[in-house]
Amino acid sequence: MSTPSSHQALRNQVTQLSQKVQLLAEAYRHLRTELGIADKERHDLQQQLDTQREKVRDFQKQIKFNTIASTLASPDADADMLRSRLDDYIKEIDACIAYLQQ
């Protein structure tokens, strides 16, 4: 036969388990919130990285253009050769633009 003290002991255990479940649920909600914040921060950092990579590509292109310009500006360059090189560069740029528009 069960005694009042055994019922009380069971109630105490149920109460303790209920409190532990509430603590776990709260910890879970807190961790989910932190995960959401971390995901947003990761996304923001990825966007910054993409922006920086694009800037690096732009700088590399600028360096290439500056190198081309300094080569073309040399005093001993033949005018026909310069026209031919410029035409080639323009064709390459046009091809790149056409590709990007696809």
C-alpha positions in Angstrom: 0.0 0.0 0.0 1.3 3.5 -0.8 1.7 5.9 2.0 1.2 9.6 2.1 5.0 10.1 2.3 5.5 8.1 -0.9 2.9 10.3 -2.6 4.7 13.4 -1.4 8.0 12.0 -2.6 6.5 11.4 -6.1 5.1 14.9 -6.2 8.5 16.3 -5.2 10.1 14.3 -8.0 7.5 15.4 -10.6 8.0 19.0 -9.4 11.7 18.7 -9.8 11.4 17.2 -13.2 9.0 19.9 -14.3 11.5 22.6 -13.1 14.3 20.9 -15.0 12.2 20.7 -18.1 11.4 24.4 -17.8 15.1 25.2 -17.4 16.0 23.1 -20.4 13.2 24.8 -22.5 14.5 28.2 -21.5 18.1 27.2 -22.3 16.9 25.9 -25.7 15.1 29.2 -26.5 18.2 31.2 -25.4 20.5 29.1 -27.6 18.1 29.4 -30.6 18.2 33.2 -30.2 22.0 33.1 -30.0 22.1 30.9 -33.1 19.9 33.4 -35.0 22.2 36.2 -34.0 25.2 34.2 -35.1 23.6 33.3 -38.4 22.8 37.0 -39.1 26.4 38.0 -38.2 27.8 35.3 -40.4 25.5 36.5 -43.3 26.6 40.1 -42.8 30.3 39.1 -42.7 29.8 37.0 -45.9 28.4 40.1 -47.6 31.3 42.2 -46.4 33.7 39.5 -47.7 32.0 39.4 -51.1 32.2 43.2 -51.3 35.9 43.2 -50.4 36.6 40.5 -53.0 34.8 42.6 -55.6 36.9 45.6 -54.7 40.1 43.5 -55.0 38.9 42.4 -58.5 38.3 46.0 -59.4 41.7 47.1 -58.2 43.3 44.2 -60.1 41.5 45.4 -63.3 42.6 48.9 -62.6 46.2 47.8 -62.2 46.0 45.9 -65.5 44.5 48.9 -67.3 47.2 51.2 -65.8 49.9 48.7 -67.0 48.3 48.7 -70.5 48.1 52.5 -70.5 51.7 52.9 -69.5 52.7 50.4 -72.2 50.7 52.2 -74.8 52.0 55.6 -73.8 55.6 54.7 -74.3 57.2 57.2 -76.7 58.6 54.5 -79.1 55.3 52.8 -79.7 54.2 52.5 -83.2 50.8 54.1 -83.9 49.5 51.2 -86.0 50.5 48.7 -83.4 48.8 50.8 -80.7 45.6 51.0 -82.8 45.7 47.2 -83.3 46.2 46.6 -79.6 43.4 49.0 -78.7 41.1 47.3 -81.2 42.0 43.9 -79.6 41.3 45.2 -76.1 38.0 46.7 -77.2 36.9 43.5 -78.8 37.8 41.6 -75.6 35.8 44.0 -73.5 32.9 43.8 -75.9 33.0 40.0 -75.6 33.1 40.2 -71.8 30.1 42.6 -71.8 28.1 40.3 -74.1 28.9 37.4 -71.9 27.8 39.2 -68.8 24.5 40.2 -70.4 23.5 36.6 -71.1 
